[in-house]
């Protein structure tokens, strides 16, 4: 089963990069998709960021995964619309399952085992 892990974020970009992405185990999922809403107001380390790819820590996290996708919107997609976006993209990209997570969490190995029944 091919699994994509998805994170929708509005104002937690720094947390996603520094805490959430490092908590993911690349051996348990086949891809990651992060959607950043209101990208025009993006900050990292208290500095404005014009492009998420300008953040070296994000690039480091991206390189840990076989497949990593970033999408952005200038406006807030909203939660339901963001989830639908993830499902459509994952289906189009050939994934069998989608895990949609809040942006402000950290998953431990115990949670991964329970979630994926391993």
Phi and psi restraints in degrees (range 20) as a CNS / XPLOR table:
assign (resid 1 and name C) (resid 2 and name N)
       (resid 2 and name CA) (resid 2 and name C) 1.0 -95.0 20.0 2
assign (resid 2 and name N) (resid 2 and name CA)
       (resid 2 and name C) (resid 3 and name N) 1.0 119.2 20.0 2
assign (resid 2 and name C) (resid 3 and name N)
       (resid 3 and name CA) (resid 3 and name C) 1.0 -116.4 20.0 2
assign (resid 3 and name N) (resid 3 and name CA)
       (resid 3 and name C) (resid 4 and name N) 1.0 131.5 20.0 2
assign (resid 3 and name C) (resid 4 and name N)
       (resid 4 and name CA) (resid 4 and name C) 1.0 -110.1 20.0 2
assign (resid 4 and name N) (resid 4 and name CA)
       (resid 4 and name C) (resid 5 and name N) 1.0 133.1 20.0 2
assign (resid 4 and name C) (resid 5 and name N)
       (resid 5 and name CA) (resid 5 and name C) 1.0 -100.9 20.0 2
assign (resid 5 and name N) (resid 5 and name CA)
       (resid 5 and name C) (resid 6 and name N) 1.0 127.2 20.0 2
assign (resid 5 and name C) (resid 6 and name N)
       (resid 6 and name CA) (resid 6 and name C) 1.0 -121.8 20.0 2
assign (resid 6 and name N) (resid 6 and name CA)
       (resid 6 and name C) (resid 7 and name N) 1.0 138.1 20.0 2
assign (resid 6 and name C) (resid 7 and name N)
       (resid 7 and name CA) (resid 7 and name C) 1.0 -128.1 20.0 2
assign (resid 7 and name N) (resid 7 and name CA)
       (resid 7 and name C) (resid 8 and name N) 1.0 122.2 20.0 2
assign (resid 7 and name C) (resid 8 and name N)
       (resid 8 and name CA) (resid 8 and name C) 1.0 -102.0 20.0 2
assign (resid 8 and name N) (resid 8 and name CA)
       (resid 8 and name C) (resid 9 and name N) 1.0 125.0 20.0 2
assign (resid 8 and name C) (resid 9 and name N)
       (resid 9 and name CA) (resid 9 and name C) 1.0 -134.2 20.0 2
assign (resid 9 and name N) (resid 9 and name CA)
       (resid 9 and name C) (resid 10 and name N) 1.0 143.5 20.0 2
assign (resid 9 and name C) (resid 10 and name N)
       (resid 10 and name CA) (resid 10 and name C) 1.0 -111.5 20.0 2
assign (resid 10 and name N) (resid 10 and name CA)
       (resid 10 and name C) (resid 11 and name N) 1.0 -52.5 20.0 2
assign (resid 10 and name C) (resid 11 and name N)
       (resid 11 and name CA) (resid 11 and name C) 1.0 -133.4 20.0 2
assign (resid 11 and name N) (resid 11 and name CA)
       (resid 11 and name C) (resid 12 and name N) 1.0 21.5 20.0 2
assign (resid 11 and name C) (resid 12 and name N)
       (resid 12 and name CA) (resid 12 and name C) 1.0 -117.5 20.0 2
assign (resid 12 and name N) (resid 12 and name CA)
       (resid 12 and name C) (resid 13 and name N) 1.0 28.4 20.0 2
assign (resid 12 and name C) (resid 13 and name N)
       (resid 13 and name CA) (resid 13 and name C) 1.0 -54.9 20.0 2
assign (resid 13 and name N) (resid 13 and name CA)
       (resid 13 and name C) (resid 14 and name N) 1.0 -46.7 20.0 2
assign (resid 13 and name C) (resid 14 and name N)
       (resid 14 and name CA) (resid 14 and name C) 1.0 -61.6 20.0 2
assign (resid 14 and name N) (resid 14 and name CA)
       (resid 14 and name C) (resid 15 and name N) 1.0 -43.4 20.0 2
assign (resid 14 and name C) (resid 15 and name N)
       (resid 15 and name CA) (resid 15 and name C) 1.0 -61.8 20.0 2
assign (resid 15 and name N) (resid 15 and name CA)
       (resid 15 and name C) (resid 16 and name N) 1.0 -43.9 20.0 2
assign (resid 15 and name C) (resid 16 and name N)
       (resid 16 and name CA) (resid 16 and name C) 1.0 -58.1 20.0 2
assign (resid 16 and name N) (resid 16 and name CA)
       (resid 16 and name C) (resid 17 and name N) 1.0 -46.1 20.0 2
assign (resid 16 and name C) (resid 17 and name N)
       (resid 17 and name CA) (resid 17 and name C) 1.0 -69.9 20.0 2
assign (resid 17 and name N) (resid 17 and name CA)
       (resid 17 and name C) (resid 18 and name N) 1.0 -45.4 20.0 2
assign (resid 17 and name C) (resid 18 and name N)
       (resid 18 and name CA) (resid 18 and name C) 1.0 -86.4 20.0 2
assign (resid 18 and name N) (resid 18 and name CA)
       (resid 18 and name C) (resid 19 and name N) 1.0 -26.6 20.0 2
assign (resid 18 and name C) (resid 19 and name N)
       (resid 19 and name CA) (resid 19 and name C) 1.0 -121.3 20.0 2
assign (resid 19 and name N) (resid 19 and name CA)
       (resid 19 and name C) (resid 20 and name N) 1.0 -50.0 20.0 2
assign (resid 19 and name C) (resid 20 and name N)
       (resid 20 and name CA) (resid 20 and name C) 1.0 -70.2 20.0 2
assign (resid 20 and name N) (resid 20 and name CA)
       (resid 20 and name C) (resid 21 and name N) 1.0 -54.8 20.0 2
assign (resid 20 and name C) (resid 21 and name N)
       (resid 21 and name CA) (resid 21 and name C) 1.0 -59.0 20.0 2
assign (resid 21 and name N) (resid 21 and name CA)
       (resid 21 and name C) (resid 22 and name N) 1.0 -41.9 20.0 2
assign (resid 21 and name C) (resid 22 and name N)
       (resid 22 and name CA) (resid 22 and name C) 1.0 -63.5 20.0 2
assign (resid 22 and name N) (resid 22 and name CA)
       (resid 22 and name C) (resid 23 and name N) 1.0 -20.6 20.0 2
assign (resid 22 and name C) (resid 23 and name N)
       (resid 23 and name CA) (resid 23 and name C) 1.0 -80.5 20.0 2
assign (resid 23 and name N) (resid 23 and name CA)
       (resid 23 and name C) (resid 24 and name N) 1.0 -9.1 20.0 2
assign (resid 23 and name C) (resid 24 and name N)
       (resid 24 and name CA) (resid 24 and name C) 1.0 -83.7 20.0 2
assign (resid 24 and name N) (resid 24 and name CA)
       (resid 24 and name C) (resid 25 and name N) 1.0 141.3 20.0 2
assign (resid 24 and name C) (resid 25 and name N)
       (resid 25 and name CA) (resid 25 and name C) 1.0 -99.5 20.0 2
assign (resid 25 and name N) (resid 25 and name CA)
       (resid 25 and name C) (resid 26 and name N) 1.0 107.3 20.0 2
assign (resid 25 and name C) (resid 26 and name N)
       (resid 26 and name CA) (resid 26 and name C) 1.0 -59.2 20.0 2
assign (resid 26 and name N) (resid 26 and name CA)
       (resid 26 and name C) (resid 27 and name N) 1.0 -19.0 20.0 2
assign (resid 26 and name C) (resid 27 and name N)
       (resid 27 and name CA) (resid 27 and name C) 1.0 -78.8 20.0 2
assign (resid 27 and name N) (resid 27 and name CA)
       (resid 27 and name C) (resid 28 and name N) 1.0 -12.2 20.0 2
assign (resid 27 and name C) (resid 28 and name N)
       (resid 28 and name CA) (resid 28 and name C) 1.0 -101.7 20.0 2
assign (resid 28 and name N) (resid 28 and name CA)
       (resid 28 and name C) (resid 29 and name N) 1.0 -15.5 20.0 2
assign (resid 28 and name C) (resid 29 and name N)
       (resid 29 and name CA) (resid 29 and name C) 1.0 -129.7 20.0 2
assign (resid 29 and name N) (resid 29 and name CA)
       (resid 29 and name C) (resid 30 and name N) 1.0 157.0 20.0 2
assign (resid 29 and name C) (resid 30 and name N)
       (resid 30 and name CA) (resid 30 and name C) 1.0 -98.5 20.0 2
assign (resid 30 and name N) (resid 30 and name CA)
       (resid 30 and name C) (resid 31 and name N) 1.0 -14.1 20.0 2
assign (resid 30 and name C) (resid 31 and name N)
       (resid 31 and name CA) (resid 31 and name C) 1.0 -169.3 20.0 2
assign (resid 31 and name N) (resid 31 and name CA)
       (resid 31 and name C) (resid 32 and name N) 1.0 161.3 20.0 2
assign (resid 31 and name C) (resid 32 and name N)
       (resid 32 and name CA) (resid 32 and name C) 1.0 -128.8 20.0 2
assign (resid 32 and name N) (resid 32 and name CA)
       (resid 32 and name C) (resid 33 and name N) 1.0 140.4 20.0 2
assign (resid 32 and name C) (resid 33 and name N)
       (resid 33 and name CA) (resid 33 and name C) 1.0 -131.3 20.0 2
assign (resid 33 and name N) (resid 33 and name CA)
       (resid 33 and name C) (resid 34 and name N) 1.0 120.8 20.0 2
assign (resid 33 and name C) (resid 34 and name N)
       (resid 34 and name CA) (resid 34 and name C) 1.0 -111.8 20.0 2
assign (resid 34 and name N) (resid 34 and name CA)
       (resid 34 and name C) (resid 35 and name N) 1.0 127.6 20.0 2
assign (resid 34 and name C) (resid 35 and name N)
       (resid 35 and name CA) (resid 35 and name C) 1.0 -112.1 20.0 2
assign (resid 35 and name N) (resid 35 and name CA)
       (resid 35 and name C) (resid 36 and name N) 1.0 128.8 20.0 2
assign (resid 35 and name C) (resid 36 and name N)
       (resid 36 and name CA) (resid 36 and name C) 1.0 -110.0 20.0 2
assign (resid 36 and name N) (resid 36 and name CA)
       (resid 36 and name C) (resid 37 and name N) 1.0 112.8 20.0 2
assign (resid 36 and name C) (resid 37 and name N)
       (resid 37 and name CA) (resid 37 and name C) 1.0 -86.3 20.0 2
assign (resid 37 and name N) (resid 37 and name CA)
       (resid 37 and name C) (resid 38 and name N) 1.0 153.5 20.0 2
assign (resid 37 and name C) (resid 38 and name N)
       (resid 38 and name CA) (resid 38 and name C) 1.0 52.6 20.0 2
assign (resid 38 and name N) (resid 38 and name CA)
       (resid 38 and name C) (resid 39 and name N) 1.0 49.1 20.0 2
assign (resid 38 and name C) (resid 39 and name N)
       (resid 39 and name CA) (resid 39 and name C) 1.0 -60.2 20.0 2
assign (resid 39 and name N) (resid 39 and name CA)
       (resid 39 and name C) (resid 40 and name N) 1.0 -21.0 20.0 2
assign (resid 39 and name C) (resid 40 and name N)
       (resid 40 and name CA) (resid 40 and name C) 1.0 -64.6 20.0 2
assign (resid 40 and name N) (resid 40 and name CA)
       (resid 40 and name C) (resid 41 and name N) 1.0 -17.5 20.0 2
assign (resid 40 and name C) (resid 41 and name N)
       (resid 41 and name CA) (resid 41 and name C) 1.0 -111.0 20.0 2
assign (resid 41 and name N) (resid 41 and name CA)
       (resid 41 and name C) (resid 42 and name N) 1.0 21.7 20.0 2
assign (resid 41 and name C) (resid 42 and name N)
       (resid 42 and name CA) (resid 42 and name C) 1.0 -67.9 20.0 2
assign (resid 42 and name N) (resid 42 and name CA)
       (resid 42 and name C) (resid 43 and name N) 1.0 133.2 20.0 2
assign (resid 42 and name C) (resid 43 and name N)
       (resid 43 and name CA) (resid 43 and name C) 1.0 -132.7 20.0 2
assign (resid 43 and name N) (resid 43 and name CA)
       (resid 43 and name C) (resid 44 and name N) 1.0 153.2 20.0 2
assign (resid 43 and name C) (resid 44 and name N)
       (resid 44 and name CA) (resid 44 and name C) 1.0 -147.4 20.0 2
assign (resid 44 and name N) (resid 44 and name CA)
       (resid 44 and name C) (resid 45 and name N) 1.0 129.6 20.0 2
assign (resid 44 and name C) (resid 45 and name N)
       (resid 45 and name CA) (resid 45 and name C) 1.0 52.0 20.0 2
assign (resid 45 and name N) (resid 45 and name CA)
       (resid 45 and name C) (resid 46 and name N) 1.0 45.1 20.0 2
assign (resid 45 and name C) (resid 46 and name N)
       (resid 46 and name CA) (resid 46 and name C) 1.0 61.5 20.0 2
assign (resid 46 and name N) (resid 46 and name CA)
       (resid 46 and name C) (resid 47 and name N) 1.0 21.4 20.0 2
assign (resid 46 and name C) (resid 47 and name N)
       (resid 47 and name CA) (resid 47 and name C) 1.0 -124.6 20.0 2
assign (resid 47 and name N) (resid 47 and name CA)
       (resid 47 and name C) (resid 48 and name N) 1.0 143.3 20.0 2
assign (resid 47 and name C) (resid 48 and name N)
       (resid 48 and name CA) (resid 48 and name C) 1.0 -66.3 20.0 2
assign (resid 48 and name N) (resid 48 and name CA)
       (resid 48 and name C) (resid 49 and name N) 1.0 141.8 20.0 2
assign (resid 48 and name C) (resid 49 and name N)
       (resid 49 and name CA) (resid 49 and name C) 1.0 -123.5 20.0 2
assign (resid 49 and name N) (resid 49 and name CA)
       (resid 49 and name C) (resid 50 and name N) 1.0 122.7 20.0 2
assign (resid 49 and name C) (resid 50 and name N)
       (resid 50 and name CA) (resid 50 and name C) 1.0 -78.7 20.0 2
assign (resid 50 and name N) (resid 50 and name CA)
       (resid 50 and name C) (resid 51 and name N) 1.0 -33.9 20.0 2
assign (resid 50 and name C) (resid 51 and name N)
       (resid 51 and name CA) (resid 51 and name C) 1.0 -139.3 20.0 2
assign (resid 51 and name N) (resid 51 and name CA)
       (resid 51 and name C) (resid 52 and name N) 1.0 126.3 20.0 2
assign (resid 51 and name C) (resid 52 and name N)
       (resid 52 and name CA) (resid 52 and name C) 1.0 -55.7 20.0 2
assign (resid 52 and name N) (resid 52 and name CA)
       (resid 52 and name C) (resid 53 and name N) 1.0 -29.1 20.0 2
assign (resid 52 and name C) (resid 53 and name N)
       (resid 53 and name CA) (resid 53 and name C) 1.0 -72.1 20.0 2
assign (resid 53 and name N) (resid 53 and name CA)
       (resid 53 and name C) (resid 54 and name N) 1.0 -7.1 20.0 2
assign (resid 53 and name C) (resid 54 and name N)
       (resid 54 and name CA) (resid 54 and name C) 1.0 -79.5 20.0 2
assign (resid 54 and name N) (resid 54 and name CA)
       (resid 54 and name C) (resid 55 and name N) 1.0 -6.2 20.0 2
assign (resid 54 and name C) (resid 55 and name N)
       (resid 55 and name CA) (resid 55 and name C) 1.0 -95.2 20.0 2
assign (resid 55 and name N) (resid 55 and name CA)
       (resid 55 and name C) (resid 56 and name N) 1.0 106.1 20.0 2
assign (resid 55 and name C) (resid 56 and name N)
       (resid 56 and name CA) (resid 56 and name C) 1.0 -56.9 20.0 2
assign (resid 56 and name N) (resid 56 and name CA)
       (resid 56 and name C) (resid 57 and name N) 1.0 -34.6 20.0 2
assign (resid 56 and name C) (resid 57 and name N)
       (resid 57 and name CA) (resid 57 and name C) 1.0 -63.9 20.0 2
assign (resid 57 and name N) (resid 57 and name CA)
       (resid 57 and name C) (resid 58 and name N) 1.0 -34.0 20.0 2
assign (resid 57 and name C) (resid 58 and name N)
       (resid 58 and name CA) (resid 58 and name C) 1.0 -67.5 20.0 2
assign (resid 58 and name N) (resid 58 and name CA)
       (resid 58 and name C) (resid 59 and name N) 1.0 -43.9 20.0 2
assign (resid 58 and name C) (resid 59 and name N)
       (resid 59 and name CA) (resid 59 and name C) 1.0 -61.5 20.0 2
assign (resid 59 and name N) (resid 59 and name CA)
       (resid 59 and name C) (resid 60 and name N) 1.0 -39.5 20.0 2
assign (resid 59 and name C) (resid 60 and name N)
       (resid 60 and name CA) (resid 60 and name C) 1.0 -59.8 20.0 2
assign (resid 60 and name N) (resid 60 and name CA)
       (resid 60 and name C) (resid 61 and name N) 1.0 -45.5 20.0 2
assign (resid 60 and name C) (resid 61 and name N)
       (resid 61 and name CA) (resid 61 and name C) 1.0 -65.8 20.0 2
assign (resid 61 and name N) (resid 61 and name CA)
       (resid 61 and name C) (resid 62 and name N) 1.0 -41.0 20.0 2
assign (resid 61 and name C) (resid 62 and name N)
       (resid 62 and name CA) (resid 62 and name C) 1.0 -58.1 20.0 2
assign (resid 62 and name N) (resid 62 and name CA)
       (resid 62 and name C) (resid 63 and name N) 1.0 -39.5 20.0 2
assign (resid 62 and name C) (resid 63 and name N)
       (resid 63 and name CA) (resid 63 and name C) 1.0 -68.4 20.0 2
assign (resid 63 and name N) (resid 63 and name CA)
       (resid 63 and name C) (resid 64 and name N) 1.0 -12.8 20.0 2
assign (resid 63 and name C) (resid 64 and name N)
       (resid 64 and name CA) (resid 64 and name C) 1.0 -74.8 20.0 2
assign (resid 64 and name N) (resid 64 and name CA)
       (resid 64 and name C) (resid 65 and name N) 1.0 -18.6 20.0 2
assign (resid 64 and name C) (resid 65 and name N)
       (resid 65 and name CA) (resid 65 and name C) 1.0 -111.7 20.0 2
assign (resid 65 and name N) (resid 65 and name CA)
       (resid 65 and name C) (resid 66 and name N) 1.0 148.2 20.0 2
assign (resid 65 and name C) (resid 66 and name N)
       (resid 66 and name CA) (resid 66 and name C) 1.0 -63.0 20.0 2
assign (resid 66 and name N) (resid 66 and name CA)
       (resid 66 and name C) (resid 67 and name N) 1.0 -42.9 20.0 2
assign (resid 66 and name C) (resid 67 and name N)
       (resid 67 and name CA) (resid 67 and name C) 1.0 -131.6 20.0 2
assign (resid 67 and name N) (resid 67 and name CA)
       (resid 67 and name C) (resid 68 and name N) 1.0 128.4 20.0 2
assign (resid 67 and name C) (resid 68 and name N)
       (resid 68 and name CA) (resid 68 and name C) 1.0 -140.8 20.0 2
assign (resid 68 and name N) (resid 68 and name CA)
       (resid 68 and name C) (resid 69 and name N) 1.0 127.0 20.0 2
assign (resid 68 and name C) (resid 69 and name N)
       (resid 69 and name CA) (resid 69 and name C) 1.0 -125.6 20.0 2
assign (resid 69 and name N) (resid 69 and name CA)
       (resid 69 and name C) (resid 70 and name N) 1.0 137.5 20.0 2
assign (resid 69 and name C) (resid 70 and name N)
       (resid 70 and name CA) (resid 70 and name C) 1.0 -121.5 20.0 2
assign (resid 70 and name N) (resid 70 and name CA)
       (resid 70 and name C) (resid 71 and name N) 1.0 133.2 20.0 2
assign (resid 70 and name C) (resid 71 and name N)
       (resid 71 and name CA) (resid 71 and name C) 1.0 -126.3 20.0 2
assign (resid 71 and name N) (resid 71 and name CA)
       (resid 71 and name C) (resid 72 and name N) 1.0 153.5 20.0 2
assign (resid 71 and name C) (resid 72 and name N)
       (resid 72 and name CA) (resid 72 and name C) 1.0 -136.5 20.0 2
assign (resid 72 and name N) (resid 72 and name CA)
       (resid 72 and name C) (resid 73 and name N) 1.0 156.6 20.0 2
assign (resid 72 and name C) (resid 73 and name N)
       (resid 73 and name CA) (resid 73 and name C) 1.0 -142.5 20.0 2
assign (resid 73 and name N) (resid 73 and name CA)
       (resid 73 and name C) (resid 74 and name N) 1.0 146.6 20.0 2
assign (resid 73 and name C) (resid 74 and name N)
       (resid 74 and name CA) (resid 74 and name C) 1.0 -73.9 20.0 2
assign (resid 74 and name N) (resid 74 and name CA)
       (resid 74 and name C) (resid 75 and name N) 1.0 -26.5 20.0 2
assign (resid 74 and name C) (resid 75 and name N)
       (resid 75 and name CA) (resid 75 and name C) 1.0 -107.7 20.0 2
assign (resid 75 and name N) (resid 75 and name CA)
       (resid 75 and name C) (resid 76 and name N) 1.0 164.9 20.0 2
assign (resid 75 and name C) (resid 76 and name N)
       (resid 76 and name CA) (resid 76 and name C) 1.0 -74.2 20.0 2
assign (resid 76 and name N) (resid 76 and name CA)
       (resid 76 and name C) (resid 77 and name N) 1.0 118.3 20.0 2
assign (resid 76 and name C) (resid 77 and name N)
       (resid 77 and name CA) (resid 77 and name C) 1.0 -66.7 20.0 2
assign (resid 77 and name N) (resid 77 and name CA)
       (resid 77 and name C) (resid 78 and name N) 1.0 -30.1 20.0 2
assign (resid 77 and name C) (resid 78 and name N)
       (resid 78 and name CA) (resid 78 and name C) 1.0 86.9 20.0 2
assign (resid 78 and name N) (resid 78 and name CA)
       (resid 78 and name C) (resid 79 and name N) 1.0 155.3 20.0 2
assign (resid 78 and name C) (resid 79 and name N)
       (resid 79 and name CA) (resid 79 and name C) 1.0 -65.2 20.0 2
assign (resid 79 and name N) (resid 79 and name CA)
       (resid 79 and name C) (resid 80 and name N) 1.0 -54.3 20.0 2
assign (resid 79 and name C) (resid 80 and name N)
       (resid 80 and name CA) (resid 80 and name C) 1.0 -61.4 20.0 2
assign (resid 80 and name N) (resid 80 and name CA)
       (resid 80 and name C) (resid 81 and name N) 1.0 -43.3 20.0 2
assign (resid 80 and name C) (resid 81 and name N)
       (resid 81 and name CA) (resid 81 and name C) 1.0 -64.2 20.0 2
assign (resid 81 and name N) (resid 81 and name CA)
       (resid 81 and name C) (resid 82 and name N) 1.0 -38.8 20.0 2
assign (resid 81 and name C) (resid 82 and name N)
       (resid 82 and name CA) (resid 82 and name C) 1.0 -63.1 20.0 2
assign (resid 82 and name N) (resid 82 and name CA)
       (resid 82 and name C) (resid 83 and name N) 1.0 -43.4 20.0 2
assign (resid 82 and name C) (resid 83 and name N)
       (resid 83 and name CA) (resid 83 and name C) 1.0 -62.3 20.0 2
assign (resid 83 and name N) (resid 83 and name CA)
       (resid 83 and name C) (resid 84 and name N) 1.0 -44.2 20.0 2
assign (resid 83 and name C) (resid 84 and name N)
       (resid 84 and name CA) (resid 84 and name C) 1.0 -61.1 20.0 2
assign (resid 84 and name N) (resid 84 and name CA)
       (resid 84 and name C) (resid 85 and name N) 1.0 -39.5 20.0 2
assign (resid 84 and name C) (resid 85 and name N)
       (resid 85 and name CA) (resid 85 and name C) 1.0 -57.8 20.0 2
assign (resid 85 and name N) (resid 85 and name CA)
       (resid 85 and name C) (resid 86 and name N) 1.0 -47.7 20.0 2
assign (resid 85 and name C) (resid 86 and name N)
       (resid 86 and name CA) (resid 86 and name C) 1.0 -60.8 20.0 2
assign (resid 86 and name N) (resid 86 and name CA)
       (resid 86 and name C) (resid 87 and name N) 1.0 -45.0 20.0 2
assign (resid 86 and name C) (resid 87 and name N)
       (resid 87 and name CA) (resid 87 and name C) 1.0 -64.3 20.0 2
assign (resid 87 and name N) (resid 87 and name CA)
       (resid 87 and name C) (resid 88 and name N) 1.0 -44.7 20.0 2
assign (resid 87 and name C) (resid 88 and name N)
       (resid 88 and name CA) (resid 88 and name C) 1.0 -61.3 20.0 2
assign (resid 88 and name N) (resid 88 and name CA)
       (resid 88 and name C) (resid 89 and name N) 1.0 -46.5 20.0 2
assign (resid 88 and name C) (resid 89 and name N)
       (resid 89 and name CA) (resid 89 and name C) 1.0 -63.6 20.0 2
assign (resid 89 and name N) (resid 89 and name CA)
       (resid 89 and name C) (resid 90 and name N) 1.0 -44.2 20.0 2
assign (resid 89 and name C) (resid 90 and name N)
       (resid 90 and name CA) (resid 90 and name C) 1.0 -64.1 20.0 2
assign (resid 90 and name N) (resid 90 and name CA)
       (resid 90 and name C) (resid 91 and name N) 1.0 -41.9 20.0 2
assign (resid 90 and name C) (resid 91 and name N)
       (resid 91 and name CA) (resid 91 and name C) 1.0 -62.7 20.0 2
assign (resid 91 and name N) (resid 91 and name CA)
       (resid 91 and name C) (resid 92 and name N) 1.0 -45.5 20.0 2
assign (resid 91 and name C) (resid 92 and name N)
       (resid 92 and name CA) (resid 92 and name C) 1.0 -63.5 20.0 2
assign (resid 92 and name N) (resid 92 and name CA)
       (resid 92 and name C) (resid 93 and name N) 1.0 -32.8 20.0 2
assign (resid 92 and name C) (resid 93 and name N)
       (resid 93 and name CA) (resid 93 and name C) 1.0 -88.1 20.0 2
assign (resid 93 and name N) (resid 93 and name CA)
       (resid 93 and name C) (resid 94 and name N) 1.0 3.5 20.0 2
assign (resid 93 and name C) (resid 94 and name N)
       (resid 94 and name CA) (resid 94 and name C) 1.0 87.5 20.0 2
assign (resid 94 and name N) (resid 94 and name CA)
       (resid 94 and name C) (resid 95 and name N) 1.0 20.0 20.0 2
assign (resid 94 and name C) (resid 95 and name N)
       (resid 95 and name CA) (resid 95 and name C) 1.0 -85.2 20.0 2
assign (resid 95 and name N) (resid 95 and name CA)
       (resid 95 and name C) (resid 96 and name N) 1.0 147.4 20.0 2
assign (resid 95 and name C) (resid 96 and name N)
       (resid 96 and name CA) (resid 96 and name C) 1.0 -89.9 20.0 2
assign (resid 96 and name N) (resid 96 and name CA)
       (resid 96 and name C) (resid 97 and name N) 1.0 -28.4 20.0 2
assign (resid 96 and name C) (resid 97 and name N)
       (resid 97 and name CA) (resid 97 and name C) 1.0 -143.8 20.0 2
assign (resid 97 and name N) (resid 97 and name CA)
       (resid 97 and name C) (resid 98 and name N) 1.0 152.8 20.0 2
assign (resid 97 and name C) (resid 98 and name N)
       (resid 98 and name CA) (resid 98 and name C) 1.0 -128.7 20.0 2
assign (resid 98 and name N) (resid 98 and name CA)
       (resid 98 and name C) (resid 99 and name N) 1.0 130.8 20.0 2
assign (resid 98 and name C) (resid 99 and name N)
       (resid 99 and name CA) (resid 99 and name C) 1.0 -107.2 20.0 2
assign (resid 99 and name N) (resid 99 and name CA)
       (resid 99 and name C) (resid 100 and name N) 1.0 119.7 20.0 2
assign (resid 99 and name C) (resid 100 and name N)
       (resid 100 and name CA) (resid 100 and name C) 1.0 -105.7 20.0 2
assign (resid 100 and name N) (resid 100 and name CA)
       (resid 100 and name C) (resid 101 and name N) 1.0 122.6 20.0 2
assign (resid 100 and name C) (resid 101 and name N)
       (resid 101 and name CA) (resid 101 and name C) 1.0 -120.6 20.0 2
assign (resid 101 and name N) (resid 101 and name CA)
       (resid 101 and name C) (resid 102 and name N) 1.0 150.1 20.0 2
assign (resid 101 and name C) (resid 102 and name N)
       (resid 102 and name CA) (resid 102 and name C) 1.0 -62.2 20.0 2
assign (resid 102 and name N) (resid 102 and name CA)
       (resid 102 and name C) (resid 103 and name N) 1.0 154.9 20.0 2
assign (resid 102 and name C) (resid 103 and name N)
       (resid 103 and name CA) (resid 103 and name C) 1.0 -78.2 20.0 2
assign (resid 103 and name N) (resid 103 and name CA)
       (resid 103 and name C) (resid 104 and name N) 1.0 -17.4 20.0 2
assign (resid 103 and name C) (resid 104 and name N)
       (resid 104 and name CA) (resid 104 and name C) 1.0 -109.2 20.0 2
assign (resid 104 and name N) (resid 104 and name CA)
       (resid 104 and name C) (resid 105 and name N) 1.0 36.3 20.0 2
assign (resid 104 and name C) (resid 105 and name N)
       (resid 105 and name CA) (resid 105 and name C) 1.0 -120.1 20.0 2
assign (resid 105 and name N) (resid 105 and name CA)
       (resid 105 and name C) (resid 106 and name N) 1.0 167.9 20.0 2
assign (resid 105 and name C) (resid 106 and name N)
       (resid 106 and name CA) (resid 106 and name C) 1.0 -131.8 20.0 2
assign (resid 106 and name N) (resid 106 and name CA)
       (resid 106 and name C) (resid 107 and name N) 1.0 128.7 20.0 2
assign (resid 106 and name C) (resid 107 and name N)
       (resid 107 and name CA) (resid 107 and name C) 1.0 -98.4 20.0 2
assign (resid 107 and name N) (resid 107 and name CA)
       (resid 107 and name C) (resid 108 and name N) 1.0 128.5 20.0 2
assign (resid 107 and name C) (resid 108 and name N)
       (resid 108 and name CA) (resid 108 and name C) 1.0 -91.4 20.0 2
assign (resid 108 and name N) (resid 108 and name CA)
       (resid 108 and name C) (resid 109 and name N) 1.0 169.6 20.0 2
assign (resid 108 and name C) (resid 109 and name N)
       (resid 109 and name CA) (resid 109 and name C) 1.0 -60.4 20.0 2
assign (resid 109 and name N) (resid 109 and name CA)
       (resid 109 and name C) (resid 110 and name N) 1.0 -34.3 20.0 2
assign (resid 109 and name C) (resid 110 and name N)
       (resid 110 and name CA) (resid 110 and name C) 1.0 -60.8 20.0 2
assign (resid 110 and name N) (resid 110 and name CA)
       (resid 110 and name C) (resid 111 and name N) 1.0 -43.4 20.0 2
assign (resid 110 and name C) (resid 111 and name N)
       (resid 111 and name CA) (resid 111 and name C) 1.0 -68.2 20.0 2
assign (resid 111 and name N) (resid 111 and name CA)
       (resid 111 and name C) (resid 112 and name N) 1.0 -40.6 20.0 2
assign (resid 111 and name C) (resid 112 and name N)
       (resid 112 and name CA) (resid 112 and name C) 1.0 -59.5 20.0 2
assign (resid 112 and name N) (resid 112 and name CA)
       (resid 112 and name C) (resid 113 and name N) 1.0 -44.8 20.0 2
assign (resid 112 and name C) (resid 113 and name N)
       (resid 113 and name CA) (resid 113 and name C) 1.0 -61.7 20.0 2
assign (resid 113 and name N) (resid 113 and name CA)
       (resid 113 and name C) (resid 114 and name N) 1.0 -43.1 20.0 2
assign (resid 113 and name C) (resid 114 and name N)
       (resid 114 and name CA) (resid 114 and name C) 1.0 -68.8 20.0 2
assign (resid 114 and name N) (resid 114 and name CA)
       (resid 114 and name C) (resid 115 and name N) 1.0 -41.8 20.0 2
assign (resid 114 and name C) (resid 115 and name N)
       (resid 115 and name CA) (resid 115 and name C) 1.0 -65.1 20.0 2
assign (resid 115 and name N) (resid 115 and name CA)
       (resid 115 and name C) (resid 116 and name N) 1.0 -44.1 20.0 2
assign (resid 115 and name C) (resid 116 and name N)
       (resid 116 and name CA) (resid 116 and name C) 1.0 -99.0 20.0 2
assign (resid 116 and name N) (resid 116 and name CA)
       (resid 116 and name C) (resid 117 and name N) 1.0 3.8 20.0 2
assign (resid 116 and name C) (resid 117 and name N)
       (resid 117 and name CA) (resid 117 and name C) 1.0 52.7 20.0 2
assign (resid 117 and name N) (resid 117 and name CA)
       (resid 117 and name C) (resid 118 and name N) 1.0 50.9 20.0 2
